[in-house]
Amino acid sequence: MELLSFYNVENLFLPDPSPRHKLDPTNSGLRNWDERKYKNKLFKIAHVFQLMQEKNGMLPFIIGLSEVSGRKVLEDLVQMSPFNSEYGIVHYNSMDERKVDVAMLYDKKKVEVVDSEAITFFFEIENKNTEYYDTTRDVLYSKLKYENEIIHVFIAHLPSKREKDVNKPKRIFILNEIQRRILDIVNVGGNVILCGDFNENPDDENLEKILYDNSHGKVLNNPFQQLFSTGNYSTFHYKSGLLFDQIILSESFFKKDNMLSFQNAEVFRSEKISSRDKRFEGRPFRTYSGTRYLGGYSDHFPVFVTLGKV
């Protein structure tokens, strides 16, 4: 058995240097983000995976992360228990305006990274006087060797829903490019994992469409559709429960003779990482609420799938 996880860790930044002036902008954009709060955040994120290990008897062999800023925060994280420097890092700095990236951690005893790349997107913005480009978070692609099998992993954090969802065309464009790459892989029998914070629920049209090829044949399976339909949520916006965090698998993982086969999908909603405030019972215990520091884990719950092993 193996676990595969994805976690939006909510603004994992290095501590801000002391500003020269109280009005100077900070690197993180967070209020009073200092060394103490940073170390507490690292401890909290590591603790989530310790809880996951206690529940399942193992750590995930592949972990997708989003909202991490730079490689150093990942290096600090994997030195902590339960990782104990036994996990490798795949990360590229993106051109995101907030300087947050996606990344992958992997168990070095089980996984070899054959290849990786950051898939970067530029969006032309029309202006009367000049032309310029808008950027967003990269999609991380990794080609992995697990025992004698090759696994292709895509990790995404798609543009957010805000300002009447002006970013929807960007999400469509990115998903179309991911789909094109995935079809090239599954058409020759490859194993594909697509995970991330999609800023869309599993029943949204874009995430339904990506499951099929151009002839309407099903090539991917999203086990989080069933979880969403039964009220399992990974994050919340006001009163709405959302399942933006998902792990989507190629159909090969649903064949019994595949070396790794799908068993179960879950939103990891341990009480220990849930809100202490009764008004927000059942929601993630977040690090910040606006500018107010709460000292929690993240505004998202992690998600994971269990894979049986032949």
C-alpha positions as CSV (number, residue, x, y, z in Angstrom):
1,M,0.0,0.0,0.0
2,E,1.1,3.6,-0.7
3,L,-0.3,7.0,0.1
4,L,-0.3,10.0,-2.2
5,S,-1.1,13.4,-0.9
6,F,-1.7,17.0,-1.9
7,Y,-1.8,20.0,0.5
8,N,-2.3,23.7,0.0
9,V,-0.2,24.9,3.0
10,E,-1.4,28.6,3.0
11,N,1.5,31.1,2.5
12,L,4.6,29.2,3.6
13,F,7.1,32.1,3.5
14,L,10.4,32.7,5.1
15,P,10.3,35.2,7.9
16,D,10.2,38.8,6.7
17,P,13.2,41.0,7.4
18,S,12.5,44.0,9.6
19,P,11.2,46.7,7.3
20,R,13.2,49.9,7.2
21,H,10.0,51.8,7.4
22,K,6.6,50.8,8.8
23,L,5.0,51.4,5.4
24,D,7.5,49.3,3.5
25,P,5.9,46.2,1.8
26,T,6.9,42.8,3.2
27,N,8.0,39.9,1.1
28,S,5.2,37.7,2.4
29,G,2.4,40.2,2.4
30,L,1.6,38.9,5.9
31,R,1.3,41.0,9.0
32,N,4.3,40.6,11.4
33,W,5.6,37.4,9.8
34,D,8.6,36.7,12.0
35,E,10.9,33.9,12.9
36,R,8.7,32.6,15.7
37,K,5.6,32.4,13.5
38,Y,7.6,30.8,10.7
39,K,9.0,28.0,12.9
40,N,5.5,27.4,14.3
41,K,4.1,27.1,10.8
42,L,6.8,24.6,9.8
43,F,6.1,22.6,12.9
44,K,2.4,22.6,12.1
45,I,2.8,21.5,8.5
46,A,5.2,18.7,9.6
47,H,2.7,17.7,12.3
48,V,-0.1,17.2,9.7
49,F,2.0,14.5,8.1
50,Q,2.9,13.0,11.4
51,L,-0.9,12.7,12.1
52,M,-1.4,11.2,8.7
53,Q,1.4,8.7,9.4
54,E,-0.2,7.8,12.8
55,K,-3.5,7.1,11.2
56,N,-2.4,5.2,8.1
57,G,0.8,3.6,9.4
58,M,2.9,5.3,6.7
59,L,3.8,8.6,5.2
60,P,2.8,9.5,1.6
61,F,5.5,8.5,-0.9
62,I,4.6,11.5,-3.1
63,I,3.4,14.8,-1.7
64,G,2.2,17.7,-3.8
65,L,2.3,21.1,-2.2
66,S,1.1,24.6,-3.1
67,E,1.6,28.1,-1.7
68,V,5.2,27.6,-0.9
69,S,7.6,30.5,-1.5
70,G,11.1,29.3,-2.6
71,R,13.1,26.2,-2.0
72,K,14.5,27.1,1.4
73,V,11.1,26.7,3.2
74,L,11.0,23.1,1.7
75,E,14.6,22.4,2.8
76,D,13.6,23.5,6.3
77,L,10.5,21.4,6.3
78,V,12.0,18.1,5.2
79,Q,14.7,18.3,7.9
80,M,11.9,18.0,10.5
81,S,10.2,14.9,11.9
82,P,8.6,12.9,10.4
83,F,10.5,13.5,7.1
84,N,14.0,13.5,8.8
85,S,15.8,14.4,5.6
86,E,14.6,11.3,3.9
87,Y,12.5,13.2,1.4
88,G,13.7,14.9,-1.8
89,I,12.4,18.1,-3.3
90,V,11.3,19.1,-6.8
91,H,10.7,22.8,-7.0
92,Y,11.1,25.7,-9.5
93,N,10.6,29.4,-8.8
94,S,7.6,30.6,-10.7
95,M,6.8,34.1,-12.0
96,D,3.7,34.4,-9.8
97,E,3.3,37.9,-8.6
98,R,2.9,36.7,-5.0
99,K,6.0,34.5,-5.3
100,V,4.2,31.3,-4.3
101,D,4.9,28.1,-6.1
102,V,3.9,24.4,-6.3
103,A,6.4,21.7,-5.3
104,M,6.7,18.0,-4.8
105,L,8.3,16.0,-1.9
106,Y,9.1,12.4,-2.5
107,D,10.4,9.5,-0.4
108,K,14.0,9.0,-1.7
109,K,14.0,5.3,-0.7
110,K,11.1,4.6,-3.0
111,V,11.1,7.2,-5.8
112,E,13.7,8.3,-8.4
113,V,13.1,11.5,-10.3
114,V,13.9,10.8,-14.0
115,D,12.9,14.2,-15.3
116,S,11.0,17.4,-14.3
117,E,10.1,20.7,-15.6
118,A,8.1,23.8,-14.8
119,I,5.3,24.5,-17.3
120,T,5.1,28.2,-17.4
121,F,2.1,30.3,-18.7
122,F,2.1,33.9,-20.0
123,F,-1.2,35.7,-20.7
124,E,-1.1,38.8,-22.9
125,I,-2.9,41.8,-21.5
126,E,-4.2,44.3,-24.0
127,N,-3.8,47.9,-23.1
128,K,-4.3,51.0,-25.3
129,N,-0.8,52.3,-24.7
130,T,1.4,49.2,-24.4
131,E,1.4,45.4,-24.4
132,Y,2.4,43.4,-21.3
133,Y,2.0,39.9,-20.0
134,D,0.4,38.5,-16.9
135,T,1.9,35.5,-15.2
136,T,0.6,32.9,-12.8
137,R,1.9,29.8,-10.9
138,D,3.7,27.2,-12.9
139,V,2.4,23.6,-13.3
140,L,5.0,21.2,-12.0
141,Y,5.7,18.1,-14.1
142,S,7.8,15.2,-12.8
143,K,8.6,11.9,-14.4
144,L,9.2,9.4,-11.6
145,K,10.4,5.9,-11.4
146,Y,8.8,3.7,-8.7
147,E,10.3,0.3,-8.7
148,N,10.0,-0.7,-12.3
149,E,7.1,1.6,-13.2
150,I,7.1,5.1,-14.6
151,I,4.6,7.6,-13.1
152,H,4.0,11.0,-14.6
153,V,2.9,13.6,-11.9
154,F,1.4,17.0,-12.6
155,I,0.9,19.4,-9.7
156,A,-1.2,22.6,-10.3
157,H,-2.5,25.6,-8.4
158,L,-4.8,27.2,-10.9
159,P,-5.6,31.0,-10.8
160,S,-8.1,31.9,-8.2
161,K,-11.8,32.7,-8.4
162,R,-12.0,36.4,-7.6
163,E,-13.3,39.6,-9.1
164,K,-16.3,37.9,-10.7
165,D,-14.0,35.1,-11.8
166,V,-11.9,37.0,-14.4
167,N,-9.4,34.2,-14.2
168,K,-11.7,31.5,-15.6
169,P,-10.2,31.8,-19.2
170,K,-6.8,31.3,-17.7
171,R,-7.9,28.1,-15.9
172,I,-9.4,26.8,-19.1
173,F,-6.2,27.5,-21.1
174,I,-4.0,25.8,-18.5
175,L,-6.2,22.8,-18.2
176,N,-6.3,22.4,-22.0
177,E,-2.5,22.4,-22.1
178,I,-2.3,19.9,-19.2
179,Q,-4.9,17.7,-21.0
180,R,-2.9,17.8,-24.2
181,R,0.2,16.6,-22.4
182,I,-1.7,13.9,-20.4
183,L,-3.3,12.5,-23.6
184,D,0.2,12.1,-25.1
185,I,1.1,10.0,-22.1
186,V,-2.0,7.9,-21.6
187,N,-2.3,7.1,-25.3
188,V,0.9,5.0,-24.9
189,G,-0.3,3.4,-21.7
190,G,1.4,5.7,-19.2
191,N,0.4,6.2,-15.5
192,V,-0.7,9.8,-14.8
193,I,-1.4,11.6,-11.6
194,L,-2.8,15.1,-11.7
195,C,-3.2,16.8,-8.3
196,G,-3.6,20.3,-7.0
197,D,-5.8,23.2,-5.9
198,F,-7.9,23.7,-9.0
199,N,-10.0,26.6,-7.7
200,E,-12.9,24.7,-9.1
201,N,-15.0,21.9,-7.6
202,P,-15.0,18.3,-9.1
203,D,-18.4,18.9,-10.8
204,D,-17.3,22.0,-12.6
205,E,-17.4,21.8,-16.4
206,N,-13.6,22.3,-16.8
207,L,-12.7,19.4,-14.5
208,E,-15.4,17.2,-16.1
209,K,-14.0,17.9,-19.5
210,I,-10.4,17.0,-18.6
211,L,-11.4,13.4,-17.8
212,Y,-12.1,12.6,-21.5
213,D,-10.1,12.5,-24.7
214,N,-11.2,14.3,-27.9
215,S,-13.4,11.3,-28.9
216,H,-15.2,11.4,-25.5
217,G,-13.3,8.3,-24.2
218,K,-12.6,8.4,-20.5
219,V,-8.8,8.6,-19.8
220,L,-8.8,10.0,-16.2
221,N,-10.9,9.3,-13.1
222,N,-11.6,11.8,-10.3
223,P,-12.5,10.0,-7.1
224,F,-13.1,13.3,-5.5
225,Q,-16.4,13.7,-7.4
226,Q,-18.0,11.2,-5.1
227,L,-16.5,12.9,-2.0
228,F,-17.8,16.3,-3.1
229,S,-21.3,14.9,-3.7
230,T,-21.4,13.6,-0.1
231,G,-20.4,16.9,1.4
232,N,-16.7,16.4,1.9
233,Y,-14.9,19.7,1.7
234,S,-11.2,20.7,1.8
235,T,-11.8,24.5,2.2
236,F,-14.5,27.0,2.7
237,H,-15.5,30.5,1.4
238,Y,-18.0,32.2,3.7
239,K,-20.7,29.6,4.2
240,S,-19.9,27.5,1.1
241,G,-18.0,24.3,1.4
242,L,-15.5,23.7,-1.5
243,L,-13.4,20.8,-2.7
244,F,-10.8,22.6,-4.8
245,D,-8.1,20.2,-3.7
246,Q,-8.2,17.0,-5.7
247,I,-6.1,14.1,-6.9
248,I,-7.1,12.8,-10.4
249,L,-5.7,9.5,-11.7
250,S,-5.4,7.9,-15.1
251,E,-7.6,4.9,-15.8
252,S,-4.6,2.6,-15.4
253,F,-4.7,3.0,-11.6
254,F,-8.2,1.4,-11.7
255,K,-7.0,-1.8,-13.3
256,K,-6.4,-4.7,-10.9
257,D,-3.2,-5.8,-12.6
258,N,-1.6,-2.4,-12.4
259,M,1.3,-2.3,-9.9
260,L,-0.5,0.5,-8.0
261,S,-4.3,0.5,-8.0
262,F,-6.7,2.9,-6.5
263,Q,-8.3,1.9,-3.2
264,N,-9.6,5.0,-1.5
265,A,-9.7,8.8,-1.5
266,E,-10.1,11.1,1.5
267,V,-10.1,14.6,2.8
268,F,-7.8,14.5,5.9
269,R,-10.0,16.3,8.4
270,S,-8.3,15.4,11.7
271,E,-9.8,17.3,14.7
272,K,-6.3,18.4,15.6
273,I,-6.0,20.5,12.5
274,S,-9.5,21.8,12.6
275,S,-10.7,25.2,13.9
276,R,-11.0,25.7,17.7
277,D,-13.7,28.2,17.2
278,K,-17.2,26.6,17.6
279,R,-18.5,29.0,15.0
280,F,-16.2,27.4,12.4
281,E,-16.4,23.8,13.6
282,G,-15.3,21.3,11.0
283,R,-13.3,23.9,9.1
284,P,-9.5,24.1,8.8
285,F,-7.5,25.8,11.6
286,R,-5.9,28.5,9.5
287,T,-2.7,30.5,10.1
288,Y,-4.3,33.9,9.4
289,S,-7.8,35.3,9.3
290,G,-7.3,38.4,7.2
291,T,-4.5,40.2,9.1
292,R,-5.3,38.5,12.4
293,Y,-2.8,35.8,13.3
294,L,-4.5,32.6,14.6
295,G,-1.4,30.3,14.6
296,G,-3.1,27.4,12.9
297,Y,-2.1,25.0,10.1
298,S,-3.7,26.1,6.8
299,D,-6.9,27.3,5.4
300,H,-7.1,24.0,3.5
301,F,-7.3,20.4,4.6
302,P,-4.9,18.0,2.9
303,V,-6.3,15.3,0.6
304,F,-4.9,11.9,-0.1
305,V,-5.5,8.7,-2.0
306,T,-4.6,5.2,-1.0
307,L,-3.1,2.9,-3.6
308,G,-2.9,-0.8,-3.3
309,K,0.2,-2.6,-4.4
310,V,0.3,-5.8,-6.5
